[in-house]
């Protein structure tokens, strides 16, 4: 026991010596930005992980501590399985106790032990790190924070022991509490901005996916969500807010989430740039990378130390692939969309590089470099959102063009069809026209044959036999001319107007009638139109009535003729009434007199009906023209 | 409108004739010969002669055959209408069919004569024409009514047609009424009593309608020529 005490005392002396040789930080000059502790640390690597706090305090081990050099913002030892011991000497030269905050601002260090002397004497140990529950932290913050109290006129030595799956990066600062709180508020606000923006973009794109059912929005949302989670894992917010009690997960979260993020980005890129169709061979490579990233995500969870270095190479290779594909599509394929994509991805890459360079102290730590990854990621997300919007515009324009082309095609087909219809209509009309012409020819031939033809033939025969004088021949010829005129008149369309037809008849025959001394009384009334009154039917009506007038002139001995029209619901009636001597209608019809039977035949031919009423006081010819014609 | 409504009491009606049919020419000459109030002042048998004849002293009534051996009588009608504005022009036709008559009326004729008319009828027609009367058939009346349909009723007509229509003199309600009676077969004296006007008034209506038809057809021709660039605006 005594020996042990002596040994301990010797150790303490040695420690004191070593401490005395070390660079001591006087806490009396606080800096509003905190003081970087890098140059004040004495460092000891413990590859065997065997050293205890007692060991490192022993003079033998203590002498192996090496003073860190240079005013860098952080110590950096890369991926290592070793534990690192850091020794920090602090002096309070003032007459009052001073409170300070020791911050290690790299939130993914697996394990950190703080050893520091109590004001009341004795040592205190705090074991925290991302691999321990959040509740182990003495002060709740995304980085590792140890509040210290330095008594008046005192010197203290603080030891830190660090172990990490992630790169051994130690950006440590000493803060005056107020300054630290101010810094922390700003820092949290800045982080809040990033996550707020990410949340809005994710939500917006999820809604776009719900609305538009295009997988690209979902892939984007997944990518953005994983990016945000990865960043939360890297900046400690995941540990603080999302998975505070986890230990194994929070230690590997950044690797697993990072891999998944790149997987999502690869899938999103495939969809956005349509690589399966645009560059099918490269697309196969992309699929291989997707597989590798997924495999790495699993490996990173299972063997975090083993895959840390190859994982970095894989990330680099993936980044190169994404950039190359983007550039190829942008430049060779002239995809504007790919330009957006490349720009976005470059932003992310820039952010990563800046953050990395800051970490390895090539770049100074400032607001820009501290949040480089977030800024890059934010810029990337925004640019990708633009890309997605641009893609939507492309698709919409494509759709509009498709619709226009379809419309044009439709119009063309319509035109062709119209032309076809017009042509067939034209053919039909020609056929119809030929039919009409042929019917007209037949009608006129029939009329000439029955009327003028037979009249002229008869007259000729009679003249040849010398049994006709000039006046009689003139009579026959006049009749023929009348026939001809009525035939010509019948060719004018009367447009269903029976009165016009009767008027024409009067105009032609009236003078003939009146020249024989017969008074004509015109007692027509307006009658409805007869739809079926075409030239053929008109000529039949004219002939029937002409025959009626001829009979009156020849046989009736009348002094007055009245022409009247009337209408009943079914038909229009034309009556020609004379005040002549009358005749035996039935007898005449029985005898088969040519005049009456001709009239009857003509009436029948047009679906009309003609009859006679005769007394000694006169004769009435009644022509009944139904609106709907009888079957002919 | 002739300046002298009762010419028989004064100087005789001077008649000129353009006719290639010798028989009809003789029929006209002999018919005029029997009429104390008429004299034949010139006769031509070709279009060319007819046009040359128009350089001479104007006649009161010009009788023109449409089918002349060296061209259409329509040219003679049109030229006569311009050269002899006071002359009443009538065309002689075998059938008095719508197509020929309308063409003549549009060229400036105000009457027509059927070639088979008896000599007394022939003289009567010339006298009536000189007195301001004009024959009109129901088919012609209907044709004119259709011609003068207001643009809104002529739905099938092209737009420029409507534009011409608006420049043309429309028919008055009374003129329209006369035409409608004619299409129903009423004679001019019957129409006079139906409309409670004198027979002479009905005749002047018809004459006015023919004048409007001719004027409008000329307007349309000018319009047509302008729209086709054949005539300066």
Interface residues (C-beta under 8 A of the other chain):
Chain A: X478 X481 X484 X485 X488 X489 X492 X497 X499 X500 X502 X503 X504 X505 X506 X507 X510 X511 X522 X524 X526 X563
Chain B: X95 X96 X97 X98 X116 X121 X137 X138 X139 X142 X182 X183 X184 X185 X186 X187 X190
